């Protein structure tokens, strides 16, 4: 059985993330995501590899477009990463992965 391109891409991404990530600095974070959206996949993979410790909040589609989530991300998109009590938030998957890997 030959792996599909998407399976190979996920494996390559997993390998890359495991090489790059050494731990999390800063406050305990919260990741808001919706598992079916491709924009959440890289961050989900990072968490599954055990490279970052954050609280994961799974949102449904209607909840993403309502308060209180809109106060975190006015665009109503996922993923979003916050650090409670600091006002710090990241709203793009590449930025979240980069931050968690530094």
N, C-alpha and C positions, 0 to 999 in steps of 0.2 A: 504494500500500500504506500503510495507516494503522497507526502503531505501537501496540502493545498498551499498556494501562495500566502493566504492569510494566516495559516498555521505557522508557516516558516517565518513570516514577519513578526508574529507574536513572540515566537521563540527568540528571534534576534533582538527584539525590544527587551525581552526579559533578561537576556544575557547582558545587554548594554546597561540596563538599569541596575543590575546587581553589581556590575563593575564600578559604576559611577557613584552609587549611593553609599554613604558611610554613616548616616545618622541624621537626626533631626536636632536643630538648635532652636531655642525659643520656647514659647509657651505651648501647652497642650493645645492642639488644633482640632478643628471640626471640619470634616469634609462633607459637603452636600452634593449628592449625585443622584442620577437616575440610571440604573444599570443597563438599560437598553440603548442609551445614546452613545454613539461612538466617541463623542467628546470626553466621556468619563472613563473610557477603557484604559488609557495609559496610566491614569492615577490609580484606578482599581488594581491594575497589574502590580504597580509599585507596592501597594498595601498588601497584596497577596504574597509578595515576595518577602514580606516582613521587614522591609527597609524603612518603614516609617510607622510611628505609633500615633494615630489620630482617632478621634471619635468619628464614626461614619454615620451620616444621616441620609437614609434613602428617601427620596421624594417621589411623589406621583406627579404626573403631568399637571393636573389642575392646581396642585399645591404650589408648584413652581411659579405660577402666574398670580399668586395671591400673597397678601401679608400673612405672616411676618417675613416670609422669604424675600419678598421684593425690597424690604429694607436692607437686606444683605446684598442682593444683586438686583438692581433696578431693571435689568434686562430680562429677568426671569429665566435665565439659562443656567445650565450646569456644565461642568462642576464649578463649585465655589469652595474656597478654603478660608476659614477665619481663625483668629486667635482671640479667644474671649478676653474681654477687659482691656484690649489694646487698640481696638478699632481697625486692626490690620485685616485686610481681605485681599485675596487673589481670585480672579474670575476667569482665567484661561488655563486650560489643562497643561500647556507647556510651561507656563510660569509656575504652576503648582508643583509639577514634577521637579523643575529646576530648584525651587526653594526647598522642597523636602530633601533633596539630594545634597544640598550644600552643608 
